[in-house]
Amino acid sequence: AVVSTQSTGYRPMIHIVSGGLAGGLAAAITTPFDVCKTLLNTQPTMGEGNKQPAVRGIRNALTTIYRVAGVSGFYKGWAPRMLTIAPSTAICWWVYEMFKFSLSD
């Protein structure tokens, strides 16, 4: 059932919980891409004279992570990521809905 602020009044806990769940789910789903991005951005260069990175491109990052750590490698750091993104998304949705409700009168 869809909860409308016009029919039920302002209920901040619904928006906080919904935002937290949505943020946590989004963080969990996108963690593999974040792991690839982190690998690509933090890798050292191959040597003093050669400035090319050891891992180049998303496809190479995906295969490198899988080869080194298996499927679980794609979810390294998922808990800290969810613990930061879920609360920030909950606050974002709560503030947005609060202003939407207070400005709609």
LINNORPE-V937718 format. One record per pair of residues at least 12 apart in sequence whose C-alpha atoms are under 10 Angstrom apart, sorted by sequence separation. I is the first residue (numbers start at 1). J is the second residue. D is the distance in whole Angstrom. If there is no record, write none. Layout:
# LINNORPE-V937718
I/J/D ; I/J/D
This chain:
# LINNORPE-V937718
3/15/10 ; 41/53/9 ; 43/55/8 ; 62/74/8 ; 40/53/8 ; 40/54/9 ; 41/55/10 ; 40/55/7 ; 39/55/8 ; 40/56/7 ; 39/56/10 ; 40/57/7 ; 40/58/8 ; 36/55/10 ; 39/58/10 ; 37/57/9 ; 40/60/9 ; 36/57/9 ; 37/58/8 ; 40/61/7 ; 36/58/7 ; 39/61/7 ; 36/59/9 ; 38/61/10 ; 39/62/10 ; 36/60/9 ; 37/61/8 ; 33/58/9 ; 36/61/6 ; 37/62/10 ; 39/64/9 ; 35/61/9 ; 36/62/6 ; 39/65/9 ; 35/62/9 ; 36/63/10 ; 33/61/10 ; 36/64/9 ; 33/62/9 ; 36/65/8 ; 32/62/9 ; 35/65/9 ; 32/65/10 ; 36/73/10 ; 35/73/8 ; 36/74/8 ; 32/71/9 ; 35/74/6 ; 32/72/9 ; 34/74/9 ; 35/75/7 ; 32/73/8 ; 33/74/8 ; 34/75/9 ; 35/76/7 ; 32/74/4 ; 33/75/9 ; 34/76/10 ; 35/77/8 ; 31/74/7 ; 32/75/6 ; 34/77/9 ; 35/78/9 ; 30/74/10 ; 31/75/6 ; 32/76/8 ; 34/78/9 ; 30/75/9 ; 31/76/8 ; 32/77/10 ; 29/75/9 ; 31/77/8 ; 32/78/9 ; 28/75/8 ; 31/78/6 ; 34/81/9 ; 30/78/9 ; 31/79/10 ; 28/77/10 ; 29/78/9 ; 28/78/6 ; 31/81/8 ; 27/78/8 ; 28/79/8 ; 31/82/9 ; 27/79/9 ; 27/80/10 ; 28/81/8 ; 24/78/10 ; 27/81/7 ; 28/82/7 ; 24/79/9 ; 27/82/6 ; 26/82/9 ; 27/83/9 ; 24/81/8 ; 25/82/8 ; 27/84/9 ; 28/85/10 ; 24/82/5 ; 27/85/7 ; 23/82/8 ; 24/83/8 ; 26/85/9 ; 27/86/8 ; 23/83/10 ; 24/84/9 ; 25/85/10 ; 26/86/9 ; 21/82/10 ; 23/84/9 ; 24/85/6 ; 25/86/8 ; 20/82/9 ; 23/85/6 ; 24/86/5 ; 20/83/10 ; 22/85/10 ; 23/86/4 ; 24/87/8 ; 26/89/10 ; 21/85/10 ; 22/86/7 ; 23/87/8 ; 24/88/10 ; 20/85/8 ; 21/86/7 ; 23/88/8 ; 24/89/8 ; 19/85/10 ; 20/86/4 ; 21/87/9 ; 23/89/5 ; 24/90/9 ; 19/86/7 ; 20/87/6 ; 22/89/8 ; 23/90/7 ; 18/86/10 ; 19/87/8 ; 20/88/8 ; 21/89/9 ; 22/90/8 ; 17/86/9 ; 19/88/8 ; 20/89/6 ; 21/90/8 ; 23/92/10 ; 16/86/10 ; 17/87/9 ; 19/89/5 ; 20/90/4 ; 23/93/10 ; 16/87/8 ; 18/89/9 ; 19/90/4 ; 20/91/8 ; 22/93/10 ; 16/88/10 ; 17/89/10 ; 18/90/7 ; 19/91/7 ; 20/92/9 ; 16/89/8 ; 17/90/7 ; 19/92/7 ; 20/93/9 ; 15/89/10 ; 16/90/5 ; 17/91/10 ; 19/93/5 ; 20/94/10 ; 15/90/7 ; 16/91/6 ; 18/93/8 ; 19/94/7 ; 14/90/10 ; 15/91/9 ; 16/92/8 ; 17/93/9 ; 18/94/9 ; 13/90/10 ; 15/92/9 ; 16/93/7 ; 17/94/9 ; 15/93/6 ; 16/94/5 ; 14/93/10 ; 15/94/5 ; 16/95/9 ; 14/94/9 ; 15/95/9 ; 12/93/9 ; 13/94/8 ; 15/96/9 ; 16/97/10 ; 12/94/6 ; 15/97/7 ; 11/94/9 ; 12/95/9 ; 15/98/9 ; 12/97/8 ; 11/97/9 ; 12/98/7 ; 10/97/8 ; 11/98/9 ; 10/98/7 ; 10/100/10 ; 11/101/10 ; 10/101/7 ; 5/97/9 ; 9/101/8 ; 10/102/9 ; 5/98/10 ; 5/100/9 ; 6/101/8 ; 5/101/7 ; 6/104/9 ; 6/105/10
